[in-house]
Amino acid sequence: MKNFTLFIFTFLSIGLFAQNSKIYPKGKIILGEENTFIYEPRKGISVPEGSEVKFVTIVQQKSSPLIKSQNKYEFKIKVPDSIRTIVLSVFDKNENLFDNNFDKGYISILNKSDKSKAELDKLALLQNQASYFYKLKYSKQYYVNQYEKLFKSEPKLKEKPENIFYYLEALFAADEKKAETESLIIAKKLENKNDEKSLMTSRDFYQNFLKDSQKATTLSTLILKKYPKGNFAKNMLMDKFRKEAKEADVNTLMQYVSDYKNNYPSGEYDKILTDQMNAVILSKIIESKDWSKIEDFTKRFNCEMNAANVFNLSAWKLADGDDITSDGKDLEFAEKLARKSVDILDNKLNNLGKYEEKSEYNDQYLYYTDALALVLYKEKKYDQAFLEQSKIIDLTNIDDTNRERYVLYAQKAKGDDFVKNYIYNLLKKQNISEKLFTTLSDIYKTENLQTAEINNLKESNKKIETKKSQEKLLKLYSGNLKAKDFELTNLQGQKVKLSDFKGKIVVLDFWATWCGPCRAALPHMQELVKKYDKSEVQFLFINTMEREKPDEIKKKVSKFIADNKYDLNVLYDFDNSAYKNYLIDGIPCEIIIDKNGNLISRSLGYDSNLEALINENK
């Protein structure tokens, strides 16, 4: 009987496995060249027209369109021969993920000449970029087991600092006590090696994993004394540049760049880092409005696209892009800057490298064109503004703010009939922002049209979106949407419990001082806080994933909040327990909890639709 049961189980397993989707190369992989891959969707999967495969390498994410070939699909991949491993998932034309191999991703080893390195690359991708982009779900223990299996088969791999960072990161999440013991052993071994790279890594382990700032400072002093012109000193020079960048003049900053390039050992990231410094300097030169100096300095960039980003941001700032109602300033100069960024991008798109594709620059095309259109609108060049915004309105990576600006420009250039038809057709296909709906509703009222249909469409879309959001949350939290209670300490040293706010809408914002996107989102969040009465809506800003001990975190966070003059209810998640309990996989992350203590929304990155979501549930 046991044998029969085993046979049945094996038979069913084979049958189920056969139904899984597959991704595999069509022929033998030719390293460094374009290769064709096959995607075989499992039975029951309908592949929408215009779908694409996205794949991530150790350095970037790329995409490739799916082309139907009988009951399969083909797509092309071209990456440098240095790329050993890629992780893939399938998306529809609207950037919605619909096949990530049951949350495990599709893994393809391209270069099998060094299986250990390919395996390390695989684990690094799954643990970081692929997990973030493709919503993969591997337990932390899985990573620990895989690393330990690899280190057991090849012990020398564990001796290399670059191979153990992600292992320890996973171990800390799976078994903190074991991780601390292991980190201390490795840190001491590296310290005893006494070469600069080992000492630097040991210092990082004490600082980030063991949170022993005193020991990290001692090692910093030792490294600088032993290697005064080494890589650590070079890093310190970069830190000093960043600290002084705001107040220092152009000549002082240019001396930093010269010192960095000429007096320290060369490294693989030098071009990127010097361009980061050049970007700071260029923004200051732009303030002088001396176009010949601006043009001349732009030639110093290793990659001109880094200069284009500065031109774009400077144009946006002059036009006061975050306030569509303001007049902006120096708009003629702002237009010149915006057009410069577009020109650089056009030149890049016409001179792509062997492994580059136009789709890699979709975000830049959106941002630069959007900024140019905004400047033109504020210059009252409405037809030109509408023409520029029309170039991006059908892109898949736009959001409601882009559409709102398009409608604003269209009202001036095309009139209300055009706007009415655009918003109405959009509303028939998807949920739209409150601003867009208000614009449509106002036009209907002005023209004495019945609003019943558009109100019904709005409600129907809202229900669909709510259902989709609920389905995602239910899947993520295994069917339990009751918000988990916590007790954390706030800036004033008071204990705060989530359950204290029952009967109110609560917005949780998970953030950290070192997180760039978090810092960029906080001004927007501060504006939201001001809009709501605390008796109705409570915002809790949960500071998490910091790298120091509690006392040091308190000092750093308090200073950050004070320096930026924020009035936010900040809670300390010293042990990252709230982060773990809410299964956060990236920050900033905003979660909305309704009056009954149920999760109703979760977004990774700042969500421009947050206000509408709050209002819908008040």
MARRODREN-57374 format. One record per atom (N, C-alpha, C, CB): x, y, z; residue in one letter. Coordinates in steps of 0.1 Angstrom, whole numbers, plus 5000, padded with zeros to 4 digits. Glycine has a CB too. Example, Ala and Ser with C-alpha at 12.3 -4.5 7.8 and 13.67 -1.06 7.14 Angstrom:
BEGIN
513249435078A512349555078A513249675078A511349555090A512849785071S513749895071S512950005079S514149945057S
This chain:
BEGIN
500849885000M500050005000M500950135000M499150005012M501950125008K502850245009K503550264995K503950225019K503850154988N504550174975N503550234965N504950034970N502250194966F501250244957F501050394959F499950164959F500950434972T500750574976T501950654971T500650584991T503150604972L504350674967L504250694952L505550604971L503750594945F503650594931F502750704927F503250464925F501550704933I500550804930I501050944932I499250784938I501750964944F502251104947F503251144937F502951104961F504151054933T505151084923T504551114909T506150964921T503551044906F502851064893F502251204893F501750954890F501551234904L500851364905L501851484905L500051374917L503051464912S504051564912S504551594898S505251514922S504851484891I505351504877I504351574869I505651364871I503051544870G501951604863G501851754866G500651544865G501951784879L501951924883L503152004878L501851934898L504351944879F505552014874F505452044859F506751924878F504851944852A504851964838A503952084834A504251834831A503052124843Q502152234840Q502752364843Q500852214848Q503952364850N504552494853N505052564840N505752474862N505052694841S505652774830S507152754829S505252924831S507752774818K509152754816K509752874809K509452624809K510952904812I511853004804I513152934802I511953144811I513552924790Y514852864787Y515452914774Y514652704786Y516752904772P517352944759P516952864747P518952954760P516752924736K516352844724K517452754719K515952944713K518652804720G519852724716G520952744726G520252764702G522152714721K523352724730K523652874732K524552664723K523952914745I524153054748I525553094742I524153064764I525453204735I526753274731I526953394739I526653314715I527953384748L528253484757L528553624751L529453444766L528053724756G528253864751G527453894738G529753874748G526653804733E525953834721E524453824724E526253734709E523553854714E522153844716E521753704715E521353934705E520953654725N520453514725N518953514726N521053444737N518353414719T516853404719T516453304730T516353354705T515453344738F514853264748F513453234745F515053334762F512953124751I511553074750I510853094763I511552924745I509653144762Y508753144773Y507553054770Y508253294777Y507352944778E506252854776E505252874788E506652704775E504152954786P503252974798P502552844801P502253084794P502352824814R501552704818R500152714814R501752684834R499452604814K498052594810K497252684819K497552444810K496352764813G495552844821G496052994821G495452794835G497253014818I497753154817I497453214804I499353154820I496853324804S496553404792S497553514791S495053454791S498353514781V499453624780V498853744772V500653564772V498653854779P498053974772P498954024761P497854084783P498354084751E499054144740E499954254745E498154194729E501154264740G502154364744G502954334757G501354494747G502854204761S503554164773S505054164771S503054034779S505854164782E507254164781E507854084792E507854304780E509154034790V509853974801V510854084806V510653854796V510854094819K511854184826K512854094832K511154284836K514054134832F515154054838F516154144845F515753954828F516654094856V517654174863V518954104863V517154194878V520054174862T521354134863T521954194875T522254164850T523254154878I523854214890I524054364889I525154144892I523954424877V524154564876V522954644872V525154584866V521854584865Q520754664861Q519554574858Q521154744849Q518354634856Q517154564851Q516954604836Q515954604860Q516554514828K516154534814K514854464811K517354494805K514354484799S513154424794S513254384780S511954514797S512454284776S512454244762S510954194758S513454124760S510454244747P509054214743P508854064740P508554304732P507754014743L507453874739L506753874725L506453814749L507353784717I506753764703I506253624702I507953794692I504953614699K504253484698K504853394687K502753494697K505053264690S505553174680S504853034684S507153154681S503753014676Q502852904679Q502252914693Q503552764677Q502452814701N501952814715N502952864725N501352674719N504052914720K505152964729K505453114725K506452874727K506353174732Y506753304730Y508253314730Y506153404741Y508753404721E510253424721E510553564725E510753394706E511753584731F512253714734F513753714734F511753764748F514353824732K515853844731K516453894743K516153934719K517653844746I518453894757I519953924752I518453794769I520454044755K521854074751K522454144763K521854164738K523454074769V524154124781V525654104779V523654064794V526554174786P527954154785P528354014790P528754254793P529453964785D529853824788D530253814803D531053784780D530353924810S530653914825S529453884833S531254054829S528253884827I527053854834I526853704835I525753924828I526853644847R526753504848R525253454850R527553454860R524453534857T523153494861T522153604859T523153444876T520953564855I519853654854I518553594861I519553694839I517653684866V516453644871V515353714864V516353664887V514253644860L513253694851L511853684856L513353624837L510953764851S509553754854S508753824842S509153824868S507453794841V506753844830V505653944834V505953724823V505554054826F504754164829F503854194817F505554294833F502654254820D501754294808D502254434804D500254294812D501554494794K502054624788K501854734798K501254644775K501054714808N500754824818N501754804830N499354824823N502754724829E503754704839E503254624851E504254844844E502154554849N501554464860N502254324859N500054454858N502854284870L503454154871L502354044870L504254134884L502453944861F501453844861F502053704861F500653854849F503353684860D503953554861D505353564867D503953474847D505553534879N506853534886N507253394891N506953634897N506653294884N506953154887N506553124902N508453124885N505353154905F504853134919F505753194930F504652984921F506053324927D506853404937D508353354938D506253404950D508853274929K510153224930K511053284918K510253074929K510453344908G511253394897G511753284888G512353484902G512053324876Y512753234867Y514253264867Y512153244852Y515053164869I516453184870I517153114858I517053124883I518053194852S518853144841S520353164843S518353204827S521153054843I522553074845I523153084830I523252944852I523753194827L524253214814L525653164812L524253364810L526453194822N527953154822N528153054833N528853284823N528352924829K528552824838K530052784840K527852694833K530952864836S532352834837S532852834852S533252934829S532152924860D532452924874D531152914882D533253054878D530752794885K529452764891K529252834904K529152614892K530252844912S530152904925S529853054924S531552884933S530553124915K530253264913K528853284908K531353324904K528453194899A527153204893A526053184904A526953104882A526353094913E525453064924E525353184934E525852944932E526553244937L526653364945L525853484939L528053404948L525953494926D525253604919D523753574920D525653614904D523353454918K521953414919K521353454933K521753264917K522053414943L521553444957L521553594959L522453374967L522553664955A522553814956A521353874949A523853874951A521053834937L519953884929L518553854936L519953824915L518453724940L517153684946L516953764959L517153534949L518053784967Q517953844980Q517653994979Q519153824988Q518054054967N517954204966N517054244954N519354264965N517754274943Q516954344932Q515754254927Q517854364920Q515954124925A514854044919A513754034929A515353904916A514054024942S513054014952S512154144953S513653994966S512854264951Y512254394951Y511354414939Y513254504952Y511954394927F511254414915F510154314912F512254424903F510354194915Y509454084910Y508654024922Y510253984903Y508654084934K507854034945K508053894948K506354064942K509353854949L509653714951L509553684966L511053674946L509353564970K509153524984K510053404987K507653494988K511153424992Y512053324997Y512253355012Y513453314990Y512253255020S512553275035S513953315037S512153145043S514253385047K515653425051K516453295054K515653515063K515753195059Q516453065062Q516852995049Q515552975070Q516153015039Y516452955026Y517853015021Y515452995015Y518053145022Y519353205019Y520453155028Y519253365019Y520153155041V521153105050V521652965046V520653105065V520652875044N520952735040N521752725027N519652655038N521452805017Q522152805004Q523552855006Q521352894994Q523752965013Y525053015015Y525952915023Y525053155023Y525352855033E526152765042E526452635034E525352725054E525552595025K525852475017K527052505007K524552435009K527052625002L528052674992L529352685000L527652804986L529352745012F530652765019F531152625024F530352855031F530352535026K530752405031K531452325019K529552315036K530952345007S531552274996S532852344991S530552274984S532852474993E534052554990E534452655001E533852634976E535152605012P535352685023P536152825020P536252615033P536952825010K537652945006K536753065003K538652914994K535553034998L534553134994L534253225007L533353074989L534253165018K533853235030K534953325035K533453135041K536153305030E537253395034E537253525027E538553315031E536453535016K536453665009K535253745014K536253634994K535653865019P534653955025P533453985016P535254095028P533653995003E532554024994E531453914993E533054064980E531853794997N530953684996N530053665009N531753554994N530453735020I529753695032I528753805037I530753675043I528753925031F527954035035F526453995035F528154155027F525953945023Y524553905021Y524253785030Y524253875007Y525153695032Y524953585041Y524653625055Y526253485041Y525453725060L525153775073L523853845074L526353865078L523553925064E522253995063E521053905065E522154075050E521153785058A520053685059A520053625072A520253585048A521253595077L521453525090L520853615102L522853495093L521053745101F520553835111F519053825111F521053975109F518453815100A516953805099A516453675104A516453835085A517253565102A516753435105A517153395120A517353325096A518353435124D518753385137D519753495142D519453245137D519253595149E520053715153E521253675162E519153815160E520953585172K522053545181K523253475173K521553455192K522853385165K523853315157K524653415148K523253205149K523853505142A524453605133A525453695141A523353695127A525153735153E526053815161E527353745164E525453865174E527253615168T528453535170T529253515158T527953395176T528553485147E529353465134E529953595129E528353415123E529253705131S529853835126S531053875134S528753945128S531053845147L532153875156L533353795152L531853855171L533153665150I534253575146I534853625132I533753435144I534053655123I534553695110I535253835111I533353705099I534653925118A535254055120A536654055126A534354145129A536753965136K538153945142K539153885133K537953865155K538653785125K539553725115K540053825105K538853605108K539153905100L539454005090L540454115096L538154075085L540154155109E541054245116E542454195117E540454285130E542554065119N543954005121N544653995108N543753875127N543953995097K544653995084K545454115081K543653975072K544954235086N545654355087N545854425073N546954325093N545454375062D545454445049D544254545049D545454355037D544354645041E543354755041E541954705038E543754865031E541754625028K540454575024K539854495036K540554485012K540654405042S540054335054S539754415066S541154225058S540554515068L540354605079L539054695077L541554705081L538854735064M537654815061M536454725063M537754865046M536454605058T535354515059T535054485074T535554385052T536054465082S535954435096S535254555103S537354415103S535754675099R535154805105R533654805101R535854925099R533254775089D531854785084D531054685092D531754755069D531654565095F530854465103F530554515117F531654325103F531654575123Y531454625136Y530354735136Y532754675142Y530354825126Q529454935125Q528054885122Q529955035115Q527854805112N526554775106N525854655112N526654765092N526654545115F526054425120F526154425135F526854305114F527254455141L527454445155L527054575163L528854405159L526854685155K526454815160K527454855172K525054805166K528754835169D529754875179D530554995173D530754755182D529955115175S530555235169S531955265174S529655345171S532155235187Q533455265193Q534555185186Q533355235208Q534255055184K535254965178K535455005163K534854815179K534355045157A534455095143A535255215142A533055115137A535155305151T535955435151T537355405154T535355525162T537655305163T539055265165T539755215152T539155165176T538955135145L539455075133L539655185122L538554965128L538755275122S538855385112S540155465114S537655485113S540455495127T541655565130T542955485126T541755595145T542855355129L543955265125L544155255110L543755125130L543155245102I543255235088I543755365082I541855205081I543255475087L543755605081L545255625085L542955725087L545655585096K547055595100K547955505092K547255565115K547555385090K548355285082K548255305067K547855145085K547155355062Y546955375048Y546455525045Y545955275041Y547255625047P546755765046P546355805033P547855855051P546755735022K546355755009K545655635002K547555805000K545055555011G544355435006G542955455003G544555325017G542255345001N540855344997N539855405008N540355214992N540255375020F539355425031F539555575032F539755355044F540755625031A540955775031A540255835019A542455805030A540255765008K539555814996K538055824999K539755714984K537455725006N536055725009N535755845019N535655595016N536655865028M536555975037M536556115030M537655975048M537356125020L537356245011L535956265005L538456235001L535356155000M534056164994M533056215005M533556034989M533156165017D532256205028D532456355031D532456115040D533656395031K533956535034K533356625023K535456555036K533556575011F532956655000F531456675001F533256584986F530756565005R529256565006R528856665017R528756425009R529656665029K529256745040K529456895037K530156705052K530556925029E530857065026E530157115013E532357085025E529557025006A529057064992A528057184992A528356944986A527257185003K526257295003K526857435005K525257265014K527857445013E528457575016E529657615008E528757585031E530457515004A531657544997A531457604983A532557414996A532457674978D532357734965D532857644955D533257874964D532657674942V532957584931V534457544930V532657654918V535357644933N536757614932N537257514943N537557744933N536657524955T536957434965T536557294962T536357484979T535357284957L534757154953L535557094941L533357164949L535957174932M536757124921M538157074925M536957234910M538657124936Q539957084941Q539756944948Q540457184952Q538556914954Y538256784959Y538356684948Y536856784966Y537756714936V537656624925V539056594920V536756674914V539856694919S541256684914S542056594924S541956814913S541856614937D542556544947D542156394947D542256594962D540856374945Y540256234944Y540856154933Y538756244943Y540956224921K541456154909K542956134909K541056234897K543756224915N545156224914N545956164925N545656354911N545356164937N546156134949N545756004956N546056244959N544855924950Y544355804956Y544355694946Y542955824962Y544355564951P544355454941P543055454933P544555314948P543255414920S542055404911S541155294915S542455394897S539855304912G538855204916G537855184905G538255224929G537055084905E536055054895E534955154895E535554914896E534655224906Y533555314906Y533955454905Y532755294919Y535255484902D535755624901D534955714892D537155624897D534555654880K533855744870K532455784876K533755664857K531855684882I530555714888I530655814899I529855584893I531655804908L531755884920L532256024916L532755824929L533156034906T533556174901T532356244894T534756164892T531556164887D530356234881D529356274892D529656134872D529256204903Q528456254914Q528956384919Q528356144925Q530256394921M530856524925M530656634915M532256504929M530856594902N530656694891N529256744891N531056634878N528256654894A526856694894A526556804904A525956574897A527156794916V527056894926V527657034922V527756854939V528757024915I529457144911I528657204899I530957104906I528157124890L527457174879L526157254884L527057064869L525557194894S524357264899S524657404904S523657184910S525857414910K526257554915K526657644903K527557534924K527357594893I527657674881I526457724874I528557594872I525357634874I524157674868I523557794875I523057554868I523757804888E523257924895E523858054890E523557904910E525058044884S525658164879S525058214866S527158144877S524358114859K523658144846K524658184835K522658254847K525958154837D526958174827D526958054817D528358204833D526258064806W526057944797W527357894792W525157984786W528357974789S529657924784S530357844794S530558044779S530357884807K530957804818K530157674820K530957884831K528857684819I527957564820I528357464809I526457594819I528457504797E528757414786E530157354787E528657494772E531057444792D532457394793D532557294804D533357514796D531957314815F532057214826F531357084823F531457274839F530257094815T529556964811T530456864805T528457004802T531556914798K532456824791K533256744801K533456914782K533256774814R534056704823R533456564828R534356784836R532156554824F531456434829F531856314821F529956454827F532056204828N532356074821N531156024813N532855974832N529956044819C528756014812C527856134812C527955894820C527556184800E526856314799E525456304804E526856354784E524856184805M523556164810M523456214825M523056024809M524556204832N524656254846N524456404846N525956204853N525056464836A524856614835A523356644831A525756674824A522756564823A521356584818A520456584830A520956474808A520756494840N519856484852N519956614860N520356374861N521156684860V521256804867V520556914860V522756844869V520656924847F519857024839F518357004841F520157004824F517856884841N516456854843N515956904857N516156704841N516756864867L516356904881L516357054883L517256834891L517357114877S517557264879S516357334872S518857314873S515957284860A514857344853A513557324861A514657274839A513357204866W512157174874W512057264887W512157024879W513257284893K513257374905K512957514902K514657364911K513557564891L513257704887L511757724883L514057744875L511157624877A509757634873A508857604885A509457534862A509457564897D508657534909D507657424905D507857654914D508257314900G507457204895G506457134904G508357094889G506757144917D505857084927D504557164930D506557054940D504557284924D503357374926D502957424912D503657494935D501957364906I501557394893I500957534892I500557294887I500457584904T499857724904T500757834905T498857724915T502057814908S502957924910S503557964896S504157874919S504058084896D504558144884D505958094880D504658294885D506758034890G508057994887G508958124885G508157914874G510258094882K511158214880K512158184869K511858254893K512758284863D513758264853D513358164843D515058234859D512158174838L511558064829L512258054816L510058094827L512758164810E513458154798E514758064800E513858294792E515458094811F516658014814F516257864817F517458074826F515157854824A514657714828A514357634815A513457724837A513857704805E513557634793E514857584786E512757724783E515857674786K517157644781K517757514787K518057764782K517657514801L518157394808L517357274804L518057424823L516057284804A515157164801A515457114787A513657204802A515657204777R515957164764R517357094763R515857284754R518257144771K519657084771K519556934776K520557164781K518756914786S518556774791S517956684780S517756764804S516956734773V516356664762V517356634751V515056734757V518156734748D519156724737D520156614740D519856854734D520656614752I521556514757I520956374756I522056544771I519756364760L519056234759L518856184745L517656244766L518456284736D518256254722D519656194716D517856374714D520656264719N522056224714N522356084719N523056324719N522056054732K522255924738K521455814730K521955924753K520255844728L519355744722L519755714707L517955794722L520455814701N520955794687N522355734687N520955924680N522955714699N524355654700N524355554711N525355764702N523555454711L523455354721L524655264720L522155274721L525155214732G526255114732G525654974728G526855114746G526554884727K526254744722K525154684731K527454664722K525254704744Y524354634753Y523254734759Y525154584765Y523054844752E522054944757E520854934748E522655084757E519654964753E518454964746E517655094749E517554844748E516855144740K516155264742K515255254755K515255304730K514655134757S513755124768S514355144782S513154984768S515755134782E516455164795E516355314799E517855124794E515955394789Y515955544792Y514555594792Y516755614781Y513555504794N512155544794N511855644805N511255424796N512455624817D512155714828D512755854826D512855654841D513955854820Q514555984817Q513756054807Q516055964812Q513255984797Y512456044786Y511156104792Y512055944775Y510556034802L509356084808L509756214817L508755974818L510756204825Y511056314834Y511456444826Y512156274844Y512356424816Y512856544809Y511756604801Y513956504800Y510956524794T509856584786T508756644795T509256474777T508456584806D507556644816D507956774821D507256544827D509256784824A509856914829A509757024818A511256894834A510156984806L510157084795L508657134793L510657024782L507757044793A506357084791A505857174802A505456954790A506257144815L505857234826L506357374824L506357174839L507657384821V508257514819V507557594808V509757504815V507257524797L506557594785L505157634790L506457494773L504457554798Y503157594803Y503257724811Y502557484811Y504257724820K504357844828K504857964821K505357814840K505457944809E505758054800E504558094791E506958014791E503458024794K502158054786K502258004772K501758194787K503257914769K503357864755K502557734755K504857834751K501257744756Y500357634758Y500357524748Y498957684760Y500357564735D500357464724D501657384725D500357544710D502757444728Q504057374728Q504057284741Q505257474729Q503557334752A503457254764A502657124762A502857334776A501457144755F500557034752F501256934743F499257074746F501956984733L502656894723L503756814730L503356984712L504456874739E505556794746E504856684756E506356884755E503856724763Q503156634772Q502456524765Q502156704781Q502056554752S501456444744S502356334741S500856504731S503656364741K504756264737K504856154748K506056334735K504456184760I504556094771I503256034777I505356154782I502156084772I500856054778I500455904777I499756144773I501055844767D500655694765D501755604770D500455674751D502755654777L503855574782L503255494794L505055654787L503755374797T503255294808T503755334821T503655144805T504855424821N505455454834N504955594839N506955454833N503855644833I503355774839I502455754850I502555854827I502155854858D501255844869D500155954868D501955854883D499355964878D498256064877D498656204877D497356044889D499856234883T500256374882T500656414868T501556394892T501256324860N501456354846N500156374838N502256234840N499156294841R497956304834R497256434838R496956184838R497356474851E496756594855E497356714848E496856614870E498656714846R499356824839R498856824824R500856814840R498756704818Y498356694804Y496956754803Y498256544800Y496056724812V494656784811V494756934813V493756724823V495556984822L495757134824L496157194811L496657164835L497157144804Y497757194792Y496657184781Y499057134788Y495957074781A494957054770A493757144771A494456904771A493457184784Q492357284785Q492757414779Q492057304800Q493957454779K494457574773K494657564758K495757624780K495157454754A495457434740A494357374731A496657344738A493457294738K492457224730K491057254734K492657074731K490857294746G489457324751G488857214759G488657364740G487657244765D486957154774D486457024767D485857214780D486057034754D485556914748D486656804747D485056944734D487856844743F488956754742F489256684756F490256824737F489256774766V489556724780V488456634784V489656844789V487156664782K486056584786K486156444780K484756654782K486456434767N486556304760N487756224765N486656334745N488856294768Y490056224773Y489756164786Y491256324773Y489256244796I489056194809I487956084809I488756304819I486956104802Y485856014801Y486355874796Y484656064792Y487055874785N487555754780N488555684790N488255774766N489355764797L490255714807L489455644818L491155824812L488355714822L487555664833L486855534830L486455774837L486555514817K485955394813K486955274814K485455404799K488255304814K489255194814K489855174828K490355234804K489855274836Q490655254849Q490155364859Q492155274846Q490655344871N490455434882N491255564879N490855374896N490755674883I491455804880I491555884893I490755884869I492455984893S492656064905S491456154908S493956144904S491356194920E490356284924E490356414916E490456314939E491556464913K491656594906K491056574891K493056634905K491456464885L490956434872L489356424872L491556314866L488856354882F487456334882F486756464885F487056234893F487256554893T486656684896T486656764884T487456754907T487756764876T487756834863T486656794854T489156824856T486456664853L485456604844L484056644849L485556454843L483856624862S482556664868S482256804866S482656624883S483256894868D482957044866D482557074851D484257124869D483157004842I482857024828I481356974825I483856954818I481056864831Y479656814829Y478656914835Y479556674836Y478956964846K478057064853K477957184845K478457094867K479057234839T479057354831T478257334819T480557394827T478257214813E477557184801E476157124803E478357094792E475757134816N474457084820N474256934816N473357164814N475256854818L475156714815L474956634827L476456664808L474256524826Q473956434837Q475256364842Q472856324834Q475456364855T476756304860T476556164866T477256394871T475356114864A475055984870A476055874864A473655934867A476255874851E477155774845E478555784850E477055794829E479155904850I480555914855I480655884869I481056054851I479655914877N479655874892N479655724894N478455944899N478855664885N478755514886N480055454882N477655464877N480655504871L481955454866L483055474877L482455524854L483055584884K483955614894K483855514906K483855754900K482555484910E482355394921E482755254917E480855394925E482455214904S482755084899S484255064899S482155064885S484955164894N486455154894N487055144908N487055274886N486455224917K486955224930K486855084937K486255324939K485655024934K485454884939K486454784933K484054844936K486654804920I487654704914I489054724920I487654734899I489454854921E490754884927E490854834941E491055024926E489854854949T489854814963T489954664964T488554864970T489154594955K489254444955K490654394951K488254394945K491254464941K492654424937K493554444949K493054494925K493454554955S494354594966S494154494977S494054734971S492854454980Q492554364991Q493154224988Q491054354993Q492954184975E493554054971E495054044973E493154024957E495754154970K497154154972K497554154986K497754284965K496854224994L497054225009L496754095015L496254335016L495654035011L495253905016L496353795013L493953855011L496853805001K497953714997K499253735005K498253724982K499553865007L500753895014L500753855029L501054045013L499553885035Y499353865049Y498653735052Y498753985056Y498653645043S498053505045S496553515050S498853425055S495853605044G494353615047G494053685059G493853475048G494953735067N494653815079N495053965078N495453755091N494054045076L494254185074L494154265087L493254245064L494054205098K494054275111K495454335114K493554185123K495554465116A496754525118A497454475131A496654685119A498654445131K499354395143K499754505152K500654315139K499354495164D499654595174D501154605177D498854575187D501554715181F502954735185F503054845196F503854765173F504154845203E504454955212E505855005210E504254905227E505955125206L507255185202L507455315210L507355205187L508655365211T508955485218T509055595207T510255475226T508455715211N508555825201N509655925205N507155905202N509856025197L510956125199L510956185213L510756235189L509856195219Q509756255233Q510056155244Q508456325235Q510256025240G510455925250G509255855255G511255975261G508055885249Q506855835253Q506555695246Q505655925251Q505855605253K505455485247K504155505239K505255365257K504155455226V502955475218V502555335213V503355565206V501255305214K500755175209K499755205197K499955095221K499855115187L498955135176L497555125180L499255025165L497155035190S495855025194S495255145201S495754905204S496155245205D495655365211D494855445201D496855455216D494955415188F494255505178F493055435171F495255535167F492555335178K491355265173K490255365171K490955145182K489555355160G488455455157G488955565148G487955505170G490255565145K490855665136K491555595124K491855755143K491655665113I492455625102I493855635106I492155705088I494755535104V496155545108V496955515095V496455445119V497955605093V498955585082V500255555088V498955715073V500855445085L502155405089L503155435078L502255255093L504255505081D505255535071D506555485076D505355695068D507055375070F508355315074F509455385066F508355155071F510455435073W511455515067W512855505075W511055665066W513855555069A515255555075A515955685071A516055435072A516855735079T517555855076T518555835064T518355905088T519055715062W519955685051W519255665038W520855565054W517955655038C517155615026C516855745018C515855545030C517455755006G517155874997G515755894993G517955854984G515055784988P513555804985P512755834997P513055674979P513155795009C512455825021C512555975024C512955745034C513756025023R513956175025R513256255015R515556205024R513156205002A512456284992A510956284994A512756214978A510456175001A508956165003A508556245015A508556025004A509356265025L508956325038L508356465036L510156335047L508856555027P508156685026P506756675021P508956775016P506456575012H505056555008H504256495019H505056454996H504856405027M504156355038M503856455049M504956235045M504756555051Q504556665060Q503356745056Q505756755061Q503256765043E502056845038E500756765041E502256875023E500756635039L499556555042L499256565057L499856415038L500256555065V499956565080V499256695083V501256555088V499656805077K498956935080K497556935076K499757045073K497156855066K495856865061K494756795069K495756805047K495156705078Y494156625086Y494156655101Y494456485083Y493056655106D492856665121D493256535127D491356705124D494056545138K494556425145K493456345151K495556465156K492256405153S491156335158S490556235148S490056425163S490856255135E490356175124E491456085118E489756255113E492656145116V493756065109V495056085117V493856115094V495655975120Q496955975127Q498055925118Q496855895140Q499155995117F500355955109F501455915119F500856065100F501955795117L503055735125L504255715116L502555615133L505355785119F506555765110F507455675117F507155905107F507555555113I508255445120I509755445114I507655315119I510655495122N512055495118N512655355121N512855605126N513055295110T513455155111T514755125103T512355065106T515355005104M516454965097M517655055097M516054945082M517855135108E519055215110E520155125114E518755325121E521355175114R522555085115R523355105128R523455095103R522855185137E523555215149E522755155161E523755365151E523355175173K522755145186K521655245189K523755125197K520655205198P519555295200P519955445204P518755245212P520955465213D521255605217D521755685205D522355595228D522555615196E523055685185E521955715175E524155605178E521055625173I519855645164I519055765169I518955515164I518855765182K518055885188K518656015184K517955865203K519956025186K520656155183K520556185168K522156145187K520756085160K520756105145K519356145140K521255985138K518356075145V517056105140V516456235145V516055985144V516756265158S516356395164S516956505156S516756395179S518256495153K518856605146K518256615132K520456575145K518056505125F517456505112F516056575111F517356365106F515256545121I513956605122I513956755125I513056525133I514856785134A515056925138A515657005127A515956935150A516656955120D517357025109D516357055098D518456945104D515356965095N514456985084N513157045089N514156855078N513057085102K511857155108K510657075105K511757295102K510656945106Y509556855105Y508756855118Y509956715100Y507456845116D506556825128D505856685125D505456935129D506556575129L506056445126L506156355138L506956375115L505156265139N505156175151N506056055147N503656125154N507356065151V508355965148V508455855159V509656025145V508355735155L508555625165L509755545161L507255525164L510455505171Y511755425169Y511455275169Y512755455180Y511855215158D511755065157D513155015158D511055025143D513755025170F515154995172F515554845168F515455005187F514654755171D514954615168D514354565154D514554525179D513754665147N513154635134N511954535135N514154575124N511354525147S510254425150S509054465142S509954415164S508654595141A507554635134A507754615119A507154785136A508954645114Y509354615100Y509154475097Y510854655098Y509554385106K509454235103K507954195104K510254155113K507254245114N505854195116N504954235105N505354255129N505254355098Y504454395087Y505054355074Y504354555087Y506054265074L506554205062L507054305052L505554105056L507654415057I508154525048I509354475040I508454655056I509354495027D510454445019D511254565012D510054345009D510954685016G511654795010G511054925016G511454804995G511755035017I511255165022I511555275012I511955195036I510755385012P509655405021P508455315018P509155545021P507755275028C506555195026C505455255035C506755045030C504255285028E503155345035E501955245036E502655475028E501455225048I500355135050I499155215057I500755015060I497955205051I496755265057I495955165064I495955335045I495555205076I494755115085I493455185087I495455085098I492355115086D490955175087D490655195102D489955105080D489455255104K489055285118K488755155126K487755365118K488655045120N488354915127N489654835129N487354835120N490854895125G492054825127G492454725116G492054765140G491854745104N492154655093N493054725082N490854605086N493954645076L494754705066L493954725053L495954605063L494054835047I493354865035I494254905023I492354975037I495454945026S496354985015S497754975019S495955125010S498654935009R500054935012R500754974999R500554795017R501755065000S502455104988S503955114991S501955234983S504755074982L506155084983L506655204975L506954954978L507355294982G507655424976G506555524978G507855404960G506755654977Y505755754979Y504555734970Y506355894978Y503355724975D502155704967D501455844966D501255604974D501455894953S500856024951S499256014953S501156074937S498755894953N497255874955N496955854970N496855754947N497855874979L497655854993L496455934999L498955885001L496456064995E495356155000E494056104996E495656294995E493856054983A492556004979A492155884986A492655974963A493155794989L492855674997L492355705011L494055584997L493055805017I492655845031I491255895030I493655945036I490955985021N489656055020N488555955018N489656155009N488855845010E487755745006E487355665019E488355654996E488255665029N488055575040N487755655053N489155485042N487655785052K487455865064K485955845069K487656015061K
